[in-house]
Amino acid sequence: MTMTRCNGLRDRRRDSKDLTDSDLPAASQRLQAQRLRALRSHDATASDANVSRERASAHTSASAVATAARRNTAAGAANIRTASAPLEPPAPPIVLSPLLACDPNTDPEILWYIARHAPPLRRWLVANPNASAELLEYVAQAGGPGVNHALTILLADP
């Protein structure tokens, strides 16, 4: 039913305008030609002063647009360069372990974190050769499982 309705509308349009499907492109071209002629005749009637003013403002605005485009292109290129640099994944979280507490290459900040927040690992800080005197003093005062025994072994006479 929809198809017949569409066909009926198309037939009515043909009857009212006397156009066929093959005439539609030609009619479109004629309409564009009429618009182009109208624009040309309008341009011919414009005064010379208006034309020169329009040309001057067009030239000024074109140079301003070109300058802005150059600036935006340079800024955009810088953003693209920084955005296209390969991103590195974040460092994996550090797992607190006895091995980390004993490792001489462990950062002092991590050693202090272990001393403050991981009492079961404090005894392993005593075995770290790079543990500072302040850190060992804190561990001795804070205590924890096995800390006294570790300090006794560290401070025992050979």
N, C-alpha and C positions, 0 to 999 in steps of 0.2 A: 504494500500500500504506500509506503514511503517513496519507493522508486517511482511510482506513477505520479505521485504528488510533485516530486522534483521535476519529472519530465513535463508535467503540466505547467509548472512555473517557467521552465525554460522556453516552452512553446509560446506562452503569453509574452515573455520578454522579446522573443523574435518577432512576434506579430506586432508588438507596439513600436519597435524600433526598426523593423525590417532589416535586421542584421542576422547573418549566419555566423557559425563558429569560425569560419575562415575569415570573416570580415573583422573580427575583434582585434587582432593585432594591427590591422591597417587603421582601424578607428583610434586605437591607442597612439599610434605614430602620428596621426593627424592632430590629435589633441596635444601631444607634446610639441609639435611644430607650431601650433597656434600659441601655446604658452611662450615658446621661445621668441616668436615674433612680437608678442606683447611686451616681453621684457626688453627686447631691443628697441622698440619704439619708445618705451618709457625712459631708457637710457639716453636716447637721442634728444628727448625733450628736457633733460636735466640741464641746469645752467652750468657754464664753464667754471664758475666759482665753487659751486657745490662739488663738482667733479674733482677739482684740484684739492679742495679740503678733504674729501673722502680719500683721495689717493695718499695725501700726506698722513692722515690718521691711520690708514691701512698700513703704510710703510712703517710708521712708528710702532704700531701695535704688533706688526709682524716681527720687527727687530726685538721688541720686548719679549715676545713669545719665544723667539729663537734663543735669546739669552737665558730665559728661565728654563727652557728645555735643556740647554747645555749644563746649567747648574744642577738640575734634577738628574740628568744622566750621570754626572760625576758623582753626586751623592748616592744615587742608586747603585752605581758600579761599586762604590766602597761598601755599601750594605750587602751587595751580592757577594763580594769577596769575603766579607766576614761571615756571612751566613753559609757560604758554600764550603768553608773550611771544615774538615772532618771533625766531628764531635767525638770526644773520647767518653767512654762510659764512666760513671762514677766509680771510685775505688770501692771494693767490697768491704763490708763491715769487718772490723777486727774482732776476731774471736779470742777472748781472754782465755789463756791456757797457761799451765806451768812452763811450757816451752817459751812462750812469749815473755813471761816474767823473768826467766833465766837468761834470755838472749842478750848479749852485750850490745847488739845493734838496735835494740828497742829504744825508741824516743823517750827521753826523760818525762815528758808530759804523760805518756801512756803508763810509765812506771808509777807516777804519782796517782793517776786514775785508779790503777789496780790497788795501790795502797789505801786509798780512800773508800773505794766502792766494792772491793772483792776480798773480804777477810780470809777466805780459804786459800787464796793465792799469795798472801803476804809472806809466808815462810819461803816461797820461791824467790821473792825479791832479795832476800838475804844472800842467796847464792849468785846473784847477778854481780859481776865484777865492776860494772859501771854504775852501780847504785851509789848515790852520794851519801855523805855522812848524815845530812839532814833527813834524807829519806829513811835511812836505817834507824835514826832516832825516832822518827814518827812511827815506823812499824813497831819498834820496841815498846813505845808508849801505848799504841792502839791495841797491840796484842792480836790474838787470833789463834786458830788451831795450829799447833806446831811451831809457832814463832819463837817461843822460849828455847825449845830444843835446837832450832836452826841457829839462833844467836849463840847458844852455848858452843855449838860445833865451830862456828865462825871465829869466836873469840877464844877458843881453847888453845892452850900452849901446845906446840907440836912436840 
